[in-house]
Amino acid sequence: MVTITRSGRILRYLQHAPRHLFNKYPEQFVAYSTFGLAGVIAVIYKLNKYGFDGVQPYYRNRYEVVRPDDPRALNWRLPEDYPAPYITNRDNLDYSTVAKDYGWTSKI
């Protein structure tokens, strides 16, 4: 008698499972393969974009803990100085000037 290994049985099942599922449950198979694939692509995209730690602040790629007299930290801005003046709409004078003040006239 010929013995079939476990990996051989798994491979044979994976080869024949889509056809079997499509014949037995056609609507569910099409729905899951369409929206399930789209969901997997969306999850991969989001994990690639945001990572596992979520959205980090725009002014730093990562947090660093250093001493205050460290030469790298001497040029850093204080957290109160963010967002930068050219990104915000702090200079708004009136409702009619919002479009000009918010990003259109950046004072770099």
Secondary structure, DSSP 8 states (H G I E B T S, - for coil): -----HHHHHHHHHHHHHHHHHHH-HHHHHHHHHHHHHHHHHHHHHHHHH-SS----TT-SS-----TT-HHHHT---GGG-S-TTTS-TT--SGGGHHHHTTTS---
